[in-house]
């Protein structure tokens, strides 16, 4: 929840249209329950998952998880922000403005195939795929 009492949630969502594979799902609703934005994206026929979500004091959303193959992180109809999986399950971190507009996305990998990353802000948030800890 942010300072304006907007709620953010997301995670993996099953796409029943394409072989029952999981896609990345992100949604923002206001205090009255009205959807501000909703995003669903992922590589067709592959499992992609959102496992970490953080909101900064200015409403910027930072998400993390993993994906396979190629994913367009910019869900707008006029732009493309494709990222390509280096391994069978590549970790990612992406950012969206408070209105849901795409800002950036990066792949995070190391030699061990670890799915860990760190996001620092006013309060440090350690994000690990599958877990989120606040320090």
Secondary structure, 3 states (H helix, E strand, C coil): CCCCCCEEEEEEEEECCCCCEEEEEEEEECCCCCEEEEEEECCCCCCCEEEEEEECCCCCEEEEEEECCEEECCCCCCCCCEEECCCCCEEEEEEECCCCCEEEEEEECCCCCCCEEEECCCCCEEEECCEEEEC
